């Protein structure tokens, strides 16, 4: 399997890029600005109902009100 950075175009002065399955909101872009380093690399972000997969790593969504 090829790395996404081998396939996606190099964009001059790009902080980071994301290939997503849903259009990003302003809040999501701000959150991704905190997560991704400013190195010009592409990332995959697939959002489902109960989890988000970022670069192949699954992150489960949980309601903070249900935390113990």
Biopython code that builds the backbone (N, CA, C, O; Angstrom):
import numpy as np
from Bio.PDB.StructureBuilder import StructureBuilder

atoms = [
    (1, "UNK", "N", (0.839, -1.175, 0.000)),
    (1, "UNK", "CA", (0.000, 0.000, 0.000)),
    (1, "UNK", "C", (0.888, 1.244, 0.000)),
    (1, "UNK", "O", (1.850, 1.324, 0.764)),
    (2, "UNK", "N", (0.570, 2.194, -0.841)),
    (2, "UNK", "CA", (1.352, 3.425, -0.936)),
    (2, "UNK", "C", (0.955, 4.404, 0.166)),
    (2, "UNK", "O", (-0.177, 4.414, 0.648)),
    (3, "UNK", "N", (1.920, 5.213, 0.537)),
    (3, "UNK", "CA", (1.661, 6.293, 1.493)),
    (3, "UNK", "C", (0.895, 7.400, 0.772)),
    (3, "UNK", "O", (1.139, 7.665, -0.405)),
    (4, "UNK", "N", (-0.020, 8.037, 1.476)),
    (4, "UNK", "CA", (-0.828, 9.101, 0.871)),
    (4, "UNK", "C", (0.046, 10.250, 0.369)),
    (4, "UNK", "O", (-0.317, 10.933, -0.589)),
    (5, "UNK", "N", (1.196, 10.466, 1.012)),
    (5, "UNK", "CA", (2.078, 11.553, 0.605)),
    (5, "UNK", "C", (2.806, 11.254, -0.706)),
    (5, "UNK", "O", (3.341, 12.166, -1.337)),
    (6, "UNK", "N", (2.830, 9.985, -1.122)),
    (6, "UNK", "CA", (3.389, 9.624, -2.423)),
    (6, "UNK", "C", (2.396, 9.891, -3.546)),
    (6, "UNK", "O", (2.791, 10.029, -4.704)),
    (7, "UNK", "N", (1.103, 9.965, -3.213)),
    (7, "UNK", "CA", (0.042, 10.091, -4.213)),
    (7, "UNK", "C", (-0.455, 11.529, -4.355)),
    (7, "UNK", "O", (-0.604, 12.030, -5.470)),
    (8, "UNK", "N", (-0.708, 12.184, -3.236)),
    (8, "UNK", "CA", (-1.301, 13.524, -3.249)),
    (8, "UNK", "C", (-0.276, 14.561, -3.698)),
    (8, "UNK", "O", (0.923, 14.387, -3.478)),
    (9, "UNK", "N", (-0.748, 15.647, -4.330)),
    (9, "UNK", "CA", (0.178, 16.665, -4.843)),
    (9, "UNK", "C", (0.847, 17.462, -3.722)),
    (9, "UNK", "O", (0.293, 17.635, -2.637)),
    (10, "UNK", "N", (2.025, 17.929, -4.015)),
    (10, "UNK", "CA", (2.730, 18.821, -3.086)),
    (10, "UNK", "C", (2.251, 20.248, -3.348)),
    (10, "UNK", "O", (2.345, 20.737, -4.474)),
    (11, "UNK", "N", (1.747, 20.907, -2.328)),
    (11, "UNK", "CA", (1.219, 22.263, -2.448)),
    (11, "UNK", "C", (2.196, 23.212, -1.762)),
    (11, "UNK", "O", (2.497, 23.031, -0.582)),
    (12, "UNK", "N", (2.697, 24.220, -2.475)),
    (12, "UNK", "CA", (3.646, 25.151, -1.848)),
    (12, "UNK", "C", (3.017, 25.866, -0.646)),
    (12, "UNK", "O", (1.854, 26.268, -0.684)),
    (13, "UNK", "N", (3.800, 26.011, 0.405)),
    (13, "UNK", "CA", (3.403, 26.721, 1.633)),
    (13, "UNK", "C", (2.207, 26.092, 2.347)),
    (13, "UNK", "O", (1.533, 26.777, 3.117)),
    (14, "UNK", "N", (1.924, 24.814, 2.116)),
    (14, "UNK", "CA", (0.818, 24.132, 2.790)),
    (14, "UNK", "C", (1.275, 23.694, 4.180)),
    (14, "UNK", "O", (2.328, 23.072, 4.319)),
    (15, "UNK", "N", (0.484, 24.016, 5.213)),
    (15, "UNK", "CA", (0.814, 23.586, 6.569)),
    (15, "UNK", "C", (0.583, 22.085, 6.711)),
    (15, "UNK", "O", (1.452, 21.371, 7.211)),
    (16, "UNK", "N", (-0.552, 21.610, 6.287)),
    (16, "UNK", "CA", (-0.907, 20.198, 6.282)),
    (16, "UNK", "C", (-2.102, 20.042, 5.367)),
    (16, "UNK", "O", (-2.742, 21.031, 5.011)),
    (17, "UNK", "N", (-2.412, 18.821, 4.983)),
    (17, "UNK", "CA", (-3.584, 18.547, 4.165)),
    (17, "UNK", "C", (-4.310, 17.336, 4.715)),
    (17, "UNK", "O", (-3.707, 16.493, 5.380)),
    (18, "UNK", "N", (-5.597, 17.245, 4.443)),
    (18, "UNK", "CA", (-6.380, 16.118, 4.938)),
    (18, "UNK", "C", (-7.327, 15.631, 3.856)),
    (18, "UNK", "O", (-8.063, 16.415, 3.257)),
    (19, "UNK", "N", (-7.300, 14.338, 3.615)),
    (19, "UNK", "CA", (-8.257, 13.671, 2.739)),
    (19, "UNK", "C", (-9.356, 13.150, 3.650)),
    (19, "UNK", "O", (-9.118, 12.273, 4.480)),
    (20, "UNK", "N", (-10.580, 13.701, 3.493)),
    (20, "UNK", "CA", (-11.666, 13.400, 4.422)),
    (20, "UNK", "C", (-12.865, 12.818, 3.682)),
    (20, "UNK", "O", (-13.028, 13.027, 2.479)),
    (21, "UNK", "N", (-13.704, 12.083, 4.417)),
    (21, "UNK", "CA", (-14.923, 11.541, 3.835)),
    (21, "UNK", "C", (-16.131, 12.447, 4.076)),
    (21, "UNK", "O", (-17.216, 12.179, 3.562)),
    (22, "UNK", "N", (-15.951, 13.511, 4.851)),
    (22, "UNK", "CA", (-17.012, 14.499, 5.085)),
    (22, "UNK", "C", (-16.401, 15.894, 4.961)),
    (22, "UNK", "O", (-15.217, 16.072, 5.249)),
    (23, "UNK", "N", (-17.183, 16.877, 4.541)),
    (23, "UNK", "CA", (-16.635, 18.237, 4.468)),
    (23, "UNK", "C", (-16.315, 18.761, 5.872)),
    (23, "UNK", "O", (-17.095, 18.555, 6.802)),
    (24, "UNK", "N", (-15.178, 19.435, 6.028)),
    (24, "UNK", "CA", (-14.808, 19.925, 7.365)),
    (24, "UNK", "C", (-15.558, 21.200, 7.743)),
    (24, "UNK", "O", (-15.872, 22.034, 6.894)),
    (25, "UNK", "N", (-15.830, 21.325, 9.019)),
    (25, "UNK", "CA", (-16.399, 22.567, 9.550)),
    (25, "UNK", "C", (-15.240, 23.428, 10.051)),
    (25, "UNK", "O", (-14.111, 22.951, 10.157)),
    (26, "UNK", "N", (-15.512, 24.668, 10.354)),
    (26, "UNK", "CA", (-14.473, 25.547, 10.891)),
    (26, "UNK", "C", (-13.903, 25.003, 12.203)),
    (26, "UNK", "O", (-12.700, 25.095, 12.447)),
    (27, "UNK", "N", (-14.773, 24.435, 13.046)),
    (27, "UNK", "CA", (-14.315, 23.860, 14.315)),
    (27, "UNK", "C", (-13.380, 22.676, 14.083)),
    (27, "UNK", "O", (-12.386, 22.522, 14.792)),
    (28, "UNK", "N", (-13.695, 21.843, 13.096)),
    (28, "UNK", "CA", (-12.845, 20.691, 12.789)),
    (28, "UNK", "C", (-11.482, 21.135, 12.279)),
    (28, "UNK", "O", (-10.463, 20.543, 12.634)),
    (29, "UNK", "N", (-11.454, 22.176, 11.446)),
    (29, "UNK", "CA", (-10.187, 22.685, 10.922)),
    (29, "UNK", "C", (-9.332, 23.227, 12.071)),
    (29, "UNK", "O", (-8.125, 22.987, 12.105)),
    (30, "UNK", "N", (-9.938, 23.945, 13.001)),
    (30, "UNK", "CA", (-9.201, 24.458, 14.155)),
    (30, "UNK", "C", (-8.653, 23.310, 14.999)),
    (30, "UNK", "O", (-7.523, 23.378, 15.484)),
    (31, "UNK", "N", (-9.454, 22.253, 15.176)),
    (31, "UNK", "CA", (-9.006, 21.089, 15.944)),
    (31, "UNK", "C", (-7.846, 20.386, 15.233)),
    (31, "UNK", "O", (-6.879, 19.979, 15.877)),
    (32, "UNK", "N", (-7.940, 20.243, 13.905)),
    (32, "UNK", "CA", (-6.875, 19.593, 13.149)),
    (32, "UNK", "C", (-5.610, 20.446, 13.135)),
    (32, "UNK", "O", (-4.507, 19.902, 13.065)),
    (33, "UNK", "N", (-5.744, 21.770, 13.201)),
    (33, "UNK", "CA", (-4.575, 22.642, 13.315)),
    (33, "UNK", "C", (-3.782, 22.326, 14.577)),
    (33, "UNK", "O", (-2.556, 22.433, 14.581)),
    (34, "UNK", "N", (-4.473, 21.936, 15.648)),
    (34, "UNK", "CA", (-3.810, 21.581, 16.897)),
    (34, "UNK", "C", (-3.177, 20.193, 16.830)),
    (34, "UNK", "O", (-2.157, 19.945, 17.473)),
    (35, "UNK", "N", (-3.777, 19.288, 16.054)),
    (35, "UNK", "CA", (-3.314, 17.898, 15.992)),
    (35, "UNK", "C", (-2.134, 17.728, 15.040)),
    (35, "UNK", "O", (-1.134, 17.106, 15.398)),
    (36, "UNK", "N", (-2.244, 18.277, 13.830)),
    (36, "UNK", "CA", (-1.259, 18.016, 12.784)),
    (36, "UNK", "C", (-0.117, 19.024, 12.822)),
    (36, "UNK", "O", (-0.349, 20.219, 13.003)),
    (37, "UNK", "N", (1.121, 18.545, 12.652)),
    (37, "UNK", "CA", (2.259, 19.469, 12.594)),
    (37, "UNK", "C", (2.270, 20.227, 11.271)),
    (37, "UNK", "O", (1.689, 19.774, 10.286)),
    (38, "UNK", "N", (2.918, 21.353, 11.253)),
    (38, "UNK", "CA", (2.999, 22.179, 10.046)),
    (38, "UNK", "C", (4.183, 21.733, 9.190)),
    (38, "UNK", "O", (5.156, 22.469, 9.025)),
    (39, "UNK", "N", (4.085, 20.516, 8.649)),
    (39, "UNK", "CA", (5.188, 19.978, 7.861)),
    (39, "UNK", "C", (4.808, 19.721, 6.403)),
    (39, "UNK", "O", (5.597, 19.142, 5.656)),
    (40, "UNK", "N", (3.614, 20.143, 5.989)),
    (40, "UNK", "CA", (3.194, 19.995, 4.597)),
    (40, "UNK", "C", (2.766, 18.601, 4.203)),
    (40, "UNK", "O", (2.637, 18.318, 3.012)),
    (41, "UNK", "N", (2.541, 17.713, 5.169)),
    (41, "UNK", "CA", (2.138, 16.339, 4.855)),
    (41, "UNK", "C", (0.624, 16.201, 4.822)),
    (41, "UNK", "O", (-0.109, 16.958, 5.458)),
    (42, "UNK", "N", (0.177, 15.196, 4.048)),
    (42, "UNK", "CA", (-1.237, 14.862, 3.934)),
    (42, "UNK", "C", (-1.595, 13.826, 4.987)),
    (42, "UNK", "O", (-0.759, 13.014, 5.383)),
    (43, "UNK", "N", (-2.855, 13.862, 5.440)),
    (43, "UNK", "CA", (-3.372, 12.909, 6.423)),
    (43, "UNK", "C", (-4.737, 12.422, 5.953)),
    (43, "UNK", "O", (-5.449, 13.131, 5.242)),
    (44, "UNK", "N", (-5.093, 11.206, 6.356)),
    (44, "UNK", "CA", (-6.428, 10.681, 6.056)),
    (44, "UNK", "C", (-7.276, 10.794, 7.321)),
    (44, "UNK", "O", (-6.847, 10.413, 8.410)),
    (45, "UNK", "N", (-8.482, 11.321, 7.154)),
    (45, "UNK", "CA", (-9.403, 11.501, 8.274)),
    (45, "UNK", "C", (-10.768, 10.978, 7.827)),
    (45, "UNK", "O", (-11.440, 11.593, 7.000)),
    (46, "UNK", "N", (-11.167, 9.832, 8.387)),
    (46, "UNK", "CA", (-12.463, 9.245, 8.060)),
    (46, "UNK", "C", (-13.329, 9.251, 9.307)),
    (46, "UNK", "O", (-12.997, 8.623, 10.312)),
    (47, "UNK", "N", (-14.440, 9.967, 9.231)),
    (47, "UNK", "CA", (-15.324, 10.115, 10.384)),
    (47, "UNK", "C", (-16.555, 9.238, 10.203)),
    (47, "UNK", "O", (-17.227, 9.283, 9.173)),
    (48, "UNK", "N", (-16.833, 8.440, 11.229)),
    (48, "UNK", "CA", (-18.035, 7.621, 11.271)),
    (48, "UNK", "C", (-18.854, 8.047, 12.473)),
    (48, "UNK", "O", (-18.476, 8.970, 13.195)),
    (49, "UNK", "N", (-19.969, 7.379, 12.688)),
    (49, "UNK", "CA", (-20.881, 7.803, 13.758)),
    (49, "UNK", "C", (-20.236, 7.698, 15.137)),
    (49, "UNK", "O", (-20.390, 8.604, 15.956)),
    (50, "UNK", "N", (-19.510, 6.602, 15.409)),
    (50, "UNK", "CA", (-18.979, 6.415, 16.751)),
    (50, "UNK", "C", (-17.457, 6.437, 16.839)),
    (50, "UNK", "O", (-16.904, 6.245, 17.922)),
    (51, "UNK", "N", (-16.753, 6.673, 15.699)),
    (51, "UNK", "CA", (-15.308, 6.764, 15.767)),
    (51, "UNK", "C", (-14.749, 7.584, 14.617)),
    (51, "UNK", "O", (-15.411, 7.786, 13.599)),
    (52, "UNK", "N", (-13.529, 8.049, 14.792)),
    (52, "UNK", "CA", (-12.794, 8.781, 13.767)),
    (52, "UNK", "C", (-11.503, 8.018, 13.537)),
    (52, "UNK", "O", (-10.835, 7.623, 14.493)),
    (53, "UNK", "N", (-11.146, 7.805, 12.274)),
    (53, "UNK", "CA", (-9.898, 7.151, 11.936)),
    (53, "UNK", "C", (-8.968, 8.194, 11.328)),
    (53, "UNK", "O", (-9.260, 8.758, 10.274)),
    (54, "UNK", "N", (-7.857, 8.443, 11.994)),
    (54, "UNK", "CA", (-6.863, 9.414, 11.528)),
    (54, "UNK", "C", (-5.579, 8.658, 11.239)),
    (54, "UNK", "O", (-4.973, 8.074, 12.137)),
    (55, "UNK", "N", (-5.170, 8.675, 9.979)),
    (55, "UNK", "CA", (-3.951, 7.986, 9.540)),
    (55, "UNK", "C", (-3.924, 6.532, 10.013)),
    (55, "UNK", "O", (-2.878, 6.031, 10.425)),
    (56, "UNK", "N", (-5.069, 5.858, 9.952)),
    (56, "UNK", "CA", (-5.148, 4.444, 10.308)),
    (56, "UNK", "C", (-5.322, 4.164, 11.786)),
    (56, "UNK", "O", (-5.450, 3.001, 12.169)),
    (57, "UNK", "N", (-5.331, 5.176, 12.625)),
    (57, "UNK", "CA", (-5.515, 4.994, 14.069)),
    (57, "UNK", "C", (-6.949, 5.349, 14.434)),
    (57, "UNK", "O", (-7.430, 6.434, 14.108)),
    (58, "UNK", "N", (-7.634, 4.424, 15.116)),
    (58, "UNK", "CA", (-9.032, 4.647, 15.489)),
    (58, "UNK", "C", (-9.127, 5.408, 16.801)),
    (58, "UNK", "O", (-8.451, 5.086, 17.778)),
    (59, "UNK", "N", (-9.978, 6.421, 16.802)),
    (59, "UNK", "CA", (-10.261, 7.202, 18.005)),
    (59, "UNK", "C", (-11.767, 7.149, 18.217)),
    (59, "UNK", "O", (-12.540, 7.632, 17.391)),
    (60, "UNK", "N", (-12.169, 6.561, 19.323)),
    (60, "UNK", "CA", (-13.595, 6.410, 19.606)),
    (60, "UNK", "C", (-14.170, 7.720, 20.132)),
    (60, "UNK", "O", (-13.553, 8.411, 20.943)),
    (61, "UNK", "N", (-15.373, 8.044, 19.648)),
    (61, "UNK", "CA", (-16.098, 9.216, 20.157)),
    (61, "UNK", "C", (-16.869, 8.784, 21.399)),
    (61, "UNK", "O", (-17.576, 7.776, 21.379)),
    (62, "UNK", "N", (-16.732, 9.537, 22.457)),
    (62, "UNK", "CA", (-17.484, 9.237, 23.672)),
    (62, "UNK", "C", (-18.084, 10.521, 24.201)),
    (62, "UNK", "O", (-17.499, 11.598, 24.085)),
    (63, "UNK", "N", (-19.246, 10.387, 24.776)),
    (63, "UNK", "CA", (-19.935, 11.523, 25.383)),
    (63, "UNK", "C", (-19.284, 11.852, 26.723)),
    (63, "UNK", "O", (-19.285, 11.007, 27.619)),
    (64, "UNK", "N", (-18.729, 13.053, 26.890)),
    (64, "UNK", "CA", (-18.060, 13.400, 28.173)),
    (64, "UNK", "C", (-18.986, 13.280, 29.376)),
    (64, "UNK", "O", (-18.504, 13.086, 30.492)),
    (65, "UNK", "N", (-20.288, 13.389, 29.189)),
    (65, "UNK", "CA", (-21.222, 13.264, 30.321)),
    (65, "UNK", "C", (-21.301, 11.832, 30.828)),
    (65, "UNK", "O", (-21.761, 11.609, 31.948)),
    (66, "UNK", "N", (-20.864, 10.853, 30.033)),
    (66, "UNK", "CA", (-20.914, 9.457, 30.443)),
    (66, "UNK", "C", (-19.582, 8.949, 30.991)),
    (66, "UNK", "O", (-19.469, 7.783, 31.371)),
    (67, "UNK", "N", (-18.563, 9.830, 31.035)),
    (67, "UNK", "CA", (-17.276, 9.420, 31.574)),
    (67, "UNK", "C", (-17.412, 9.177, 33.073)),
    (67, "UNK", "O", (-18.228, 9.817, 33.737)),
    (68, "UNK", "N", (-16.619, 8.257, 33.602)),
    (68, "UNK", "CA", (-16.663, 7.990, 35.049)),
    (68, "UNK", "C", (-15.552, 8.709, 35.763)),
    (68, "UNK", "O", (-15.431, 8.602, 36.983)),
]
sb = StructureBuilder()
sb.init_structure("model")
sb.init_model(0)
sb.init_chain("A")
sb.init_seg("    ")
for serial, (resi, resn, name, xyz) in enumerate(atoms, 1):
    if name == "N":
        sb.init_residue(resn, " ", resi, " ")
    sb.init_atom(name, np.array(xyz, "f"), 0.0, 1.0, " ", f" {name:<3s}", serial, name[0])
structure = sb.get_structure()
